[in-house]
Amino acid sequence: MADVYRVGVAIGMTDNASQVLGTLSRSLLGVNLQAQHLEGGLNRARVAAVGLAGVIGGGAVLSSMAHLVNAGKEFVHQQSLMLQAGLSHQEVAQATATAWQTASTVIGSSAEKNIGLVADLRNQLGTMREAVAVMPQVAQMGVVLQNLTGQDQERAGFTAIRFLDQRGSLIDPRTHEISTDHLTQQMRLLEGIATGTRGRAGPDQLLAFQQYARLAGSSLSDQGLMNLAPVIAASGSASSVGTQLSSLQQQLVGGIMTSVSYTHLTLP
């Protein structure tokens, strides 16, 4: 019961407690009640502790409350990690609001996954403003990639952003800033590659490829990446394909290629 009250107090301290309660009722308890019905005259902290138990009966009470507490504990844990990492209380509040808003607009995403994702994006992109701006698209990409590859939603979305960042495709070449239109285009590219390779060239494989391909990978056009995707999928080792491509570029740019080098650089 102590965990229940702790989660209740954490929810009660948020500015959008009503939205939080409404989302919890839908995603965790399988009902769709208005927040004011959930509150029922109780204060915000007591609602999370005992109010939700009144909408269901029998043995389902303990099970549903356990799901509620586990989700709430994860949410509080992520908030604590952000504070420990040096984020301000204002940034944590902004991340919290963004997580809940995204959960309500992106079908298949969850608030506890979203708050971890927005924290990861803030660390990767540098500012909370940029993280919040791209959060809905990245969450949607994570859900789609999860369905295609089986990878966790949060990890899939963040890994895809890391790949695009290392590839140099995160910044819109026209505006030299992170653009939602450009990100949508790149998101469709990654989803297309994952679909075309039946999930065998997902964000993990593409990131491993890019980390070893380095400049050679960044030099590939979108069409070039699509052409190479089946090789990455069939190789069983995306890093090896990246290493081979990087070595091949060095040989070609240097203008010298021995027969031994050619033999080792032949792609599978």
C-alpha positions in Angstrom: 0.0 0.0 0.0 3.0 2.3 0.6 3.9 2.1 -3.1 0.3 2.9 -4.0 0.3 6.1 -2.0 3.8 7.1 -3.3 2.6 6.8 -6.9 -0.6 8.7 -5.9 1.4 11.6 -4.5 3.6 11.7 -7.6 0.5 11.9 -9.8 -1.1 14.4 -7.6 1.9 16.7 -7.9 1.6 16.9 -11.7 -0.2 19.8 -13.3 -2.3 17.5 -15.5 -3.4 15.0 -12.9 -6.9 14.7 -14.5 -5.4 13.7 -17.9 -3.1 11.3 -16.1 -6.0 9.6 -14.3 -8.1 9.4 -17.5 -5.2 7.8 -19.4 -4.5 5.3 -16.6 -8.2 4.3 -16.5 -8.2 3.5 -20.2 -4.8 1.8 -20.6 -4.5 0.0 -17.3 -8.0 -0.7 -16.1 -9.8 -1.2 -19.5 -12.5 1.4 -18.7 -13.1 4.9 -20.1 -14.3 7.1 -17.3 -14.1 10.9 -17.1 -11.4 12.2 -14.8 -14.0 13.9 -12.5 -15.7 10.6 -12.0 -12.4 9.0 -11.0 -11.7 11.9 -8.6 -15.1 11.5 -7.0 -14.5 14.3 -4.4 -11.3 12.7 -3.1 -8.0 14.6 -3.2 -5.6 13.8 -6.0 -3.2 11.7 -3.9 -6.0 9.5 -2.4 -7.5 8.9 -5.9 -4.5 7.0 -7.1 -4.4 5.0 -3.9 -8.0 4.0 -3.4 -10.3 5.8 -5.9 -9.6 3.6 -8.9 -10.3 0.5 -7.0 -14.0 1.5 -6.8 -14.6 1.2 -10.6 -13.9 -2.6 -10.7 -14.7 -5.5 -8.3 -13.7 -8.9 -7.2 -10.2 -10.3 -7.8 -9.5 -7.9 -10.6 -8.9 -5.1 -8.1 -5.6 -6.4 -6.9 -4.4 -7.2 -10.4 -5.3 -3.8 -11.9 -3.9 -1.9 -9.0 -0.7 -3.8 -9.3 -0.4 -2.8 -13.0 -1.2 0.8 -12.0 1.5 0.8 -9.3 4.1 -0.8 -11.5 3.5 1.8 -14.3 3.6 4.6 -11.7 6.8 3.4 -10.2 8.5 3.3 -13.6 7.3 6.8 -14.2 8.6 8.1 -10.9 11.9 6.2 -11.6 12.4 7.9 -14.9 11.6 11.3 -13.4 14.3 10.6 -10.7 16.8 9.7 -13.3 16.3 12.9 -15.2 16.7 15.0 -12.0 19.9 13.1 -11.2 21.2 13.8 -14.7 20.9 17.5 -14.0 17.6 18.3 -15.7 15.7 21.2 -14.2 12.3 20.6 -12.5 10.8 22.6 -15.4 12.4 20.2 -18.0 11.1 17.2 -16.0 7.6 18.6 -15.9 7.8 19.3 -19.7 9.0 15.8 -20.3 6.2 14.4 -18.2 3.5 16.4 -20.0 4.9 15.4 -23.4 5.0 11.7 -22.4 1.3 11.8 -21.5 0.3 13.9 -24.5 2.1 11.5 -26.9 0.5 8.5 -25.2 -2.9 10.0 -26.0 -2.2 10.8 -29.6 0.1 8.0 -30.8 -1.7 4.7 -30.7 0.4 1.9 -29.3 2.7 4.1 -27.3 2.7 4.2 -23.5 3.4 7.0 -21.1 6.1 5.2 -19.1 7.9 4.3 -22.3 7.5 7.8 -23.7 9.0 9.6 -20.7 12.1 7.4 -21.1 12.2 8.2 -24.8 11.9 11.9 -24.4 14.8 11.9 -21.9 16.9 9.9 -24.3 16.1 12.4 -27.1 17.0 15.3 -24.9 20.4 13.8 -24.3 20.9 12.9 -27.9 19.7 16.2 -29.4 20.9 18.6 -26.7 17.8 20.5 -25.7 14.4 19.6 -24.3 12.8 21.9 -26.9 14.1 19.7 -29.8 13.2 16.5 -28.0 9.6 17.7 -27.4 9.3 18.9 -31.0 10.2 15.5 -32.5 8.7 13.3 -29.8 5.4 12.4 -31.5 7.1 11.3 -34.7 9.8 9.3 -33.0 7.2 7.6 -30.8 5.2 6.7 -33.9 8.3 5.4 -35.6 9.1 3.3 -32.5 5.6 1.7 -32.6 5.9 0.9 -36.3 9.4 -0.5 -36.0 8.3 -2.5 -33.0 5.6 -4.1 -35.1 8.0 -4.8 -37.9 11.0 -6.0 -35.9 9.7 -7.0 -32.5 12.1 -4.5 -30.8 10.9 -2.5 -27.8 9.1 0.7 -28.8 11.3 3.1 -26.8 14.6 1.4 -27.9 13.5 1.1 -31.6 12.7 4.8 -31.8 15.8 6.0 -30.0 18.1 3.7 -32.0 16.6 5.0 -35.2 17.4 8.5 -34.1 20.9 7.6 -33.2 21.4 6.0 -36.7 20.0 9.1 -38.5 22.2 11.3 -36.4 25.4 9.3 -37.1 24.4 9.1 -40.8 24.0 12.8 -40.9 20.4 12.6 -42.0 18.8 14.1 -38.9 19.4 17.7 -40.0 17.3 19.1 -42.9 19.9 20.1 -45.6 17.7 23.0 -46.6 17.2 24.6 -43.2 20.2 23.1 -41.4 17.9 22.4 -38.4 15.9 19.5 -37.2 12.8 19.6 -39.3 9.6 17.5 -38.7 9.1 17.3 -42.5 12.6 15.9 -43.1 12.3 13.6 -40.1 9.0 12.2 -41.5 10.8 11.5 -44.8 13.6 9.7 -43.1 11.2 7.8 -40.9 9.4 6.5 -44.0 12.8 5.4 -45.4 13.6 3.3 -42.3 10.1 1.8 -42.1 10.4 0.9 -45.8 13.8 -0.8 -45.3 12.4 -2.8 -42.3 9.4 -3.8 -44.3 11.3 -4.8 -47.4 13.8 -6.9 -45.4 11.0 -8.4 -43.2 12.5 -6.8 -40.1 16.1 -8.2 -40.7 17.5 -4.7 -41.4 15.9 -2.8 -38.5 17.4 0.1 -36.4 19.9 -2.1 -34.6 21.4 -3.5 -37.8 21.4 -0.1 -39.5 23.1 1.6 -36.5 25.8 -1.2 -36.3 26.4 -0.8 -40.1 26.8 3.0 -39.8 29.1 2.8 -36.8 31.6 0.7 -38.8 30.9 2.2 -42.3 31.5 5.8 -40.9 32.0 8.3 -43.8 31.2 5.6 -46.4 27.9 5.0 -44.9 27.1 8.7 -44.6 28.0 9.2 -48.2 25.3 6.8 -49.3 22.2 8.4 -50.8 18.8 7.2 -49.6 18.6 5.0 -52.7 22.0 3.7 -52.1 21.1 2.7 -48.6 18.0 1.0 -49.8 20.0 -0.9 -52.4 22.5 -2.0 -49.7 19.8 -3.0 -47.2 19.3 -6.5 -48.6 23.0 -7.1 -48.2 22.9 -6.0 -44.6 19.9 -8.2 -43.9 21.4 -11.3 -45.5 24.9 -10.9 -44.1 24.2 -11.8 -40.5 26.7 -9.2 -39.5 25.8 -5.6 -40.2 29.1 -4.4 -38.7 31.1 -6.5 -41.2 29.2 -5.0 -44.1 30.0 -1.5 -42.7 33.7 -2.4 -42.3 33.9 -3.7 -45.9 32.2 -0.6 -47.3 34.5 1.7 -45.4 37.6 -0.2 -46.5 36.4 -0.2 -50.1 35.9 3.5 -50.1 39.4 4.1 -48.7 40.9 1.9 -51.4 39.0 3.7 -54.1 39.7 7.2 -52.9 43.3 6.3 -52.4 43.5 5.1 -55.9 45.3 1.9 -55.0 43.8 -1.6 -54.8 45.7 -4.8 -54.7 44.2 -8.1 -55.7 44.4 -9.2 -52.1 42.4 -6.2 -51.0 39.8 -6.9 -53.7 39.4 -10.4 -52.5 38.8 -9.4 -48.9 36.5 -6.5 -49.9 34.1 -8.6 -52.0 30.7 -8.1 -50.4 28.6 -11.2 -49.6 
